[in-house]
Each structure stands twice: as structure tokens, then as C-alpha cells.
Amino acid sequence: MRDFSRAAVKNPQALRVLVVDDEPLIRWSVAETLSDRGYDVVETGDASGARRAVGGDPFDVVLLDYRLPDSDDLALLKTIRVEAPGTPVIMMTAFGQPEVVHGALALGVYSIVNKPFELQALASLVDEAAGATKKTH
């Protein structure tokens, strides 16, 4: 796992996943689980870090928390859809109100996962989304 500001990459052939969540323990747990599966994981805890990361090298999958300290609406998802239109986005939320779900689906999220979630199930969903990405590239 690595922070988006670090330059070292463990495996240049590894698929890249961006994990955006303001809760350090969730971010760490997800990053560790995905790193163990061979992914190159980039982490950030806020929307501004996510915007910088998405503006750089492309990601194969983005895991995006709905509520962040500097974003509590679908604006960040809209930005990601513009910057990386073909990248599957899995939204993680404890706030799955119908308007949030419908708005996210309208913006083309790959899936919505309710918190709390099971790490291995989330990792399998990332595997599935990454497989869909590989088929289209």
C-alpha cells in the first residue's frame, strides 16, 4: 500500500486501486486486504487528496467513501467520472438513503457497499470490478 504522494511502486504490473475514506482504520484495513491480493493501493482521507490522485496516473478501481471531511455529497463522484470515465467506482457508505443511491447509480457507480462491510466480500467486488476494467482495456 502507498500514499498517493509516495513514488515507489511495488509491482508496476499490479492493478491500481484508490481508497478514499476519512476513517484511518477502514482505509488501512481495506488497503492491507487489497495489497495482500497484489494490488497497488493508493490511499487518501479526503476529497482534495482524491482529486489530486485521480488527476495523476490512472486507477483500475476507485473505492470512494460518500462522506468525507471536505465533501458530503456526490460532487467528488462527478469529478471522478469526468477525470476517469471508464474507471469502476465502488461507493462505500453508511448513509445509503434512496436519493444518494439513485444519484450515485445515475453517475455510473459500479456498486454501492453499505458500511460496515466484510473485507473479503469488498475485496472480491474489487476483483470483479478490476476484471471488468481489464476486459475493456
WOLINGI-V133486 format. One line per field, one symbol per residue. ss: DSSP state (2 for helix, 1 for strand, 0 for the rest). A space follows every 10 residues. Layout:
ss: ???
This chain:
ss: 0110000000 0000011111 0002222222 2222220001 1111002222 2222000000 1111100100 1000222222 2220000111 1110000222 2222220000 1111000022 2222222222 2222220
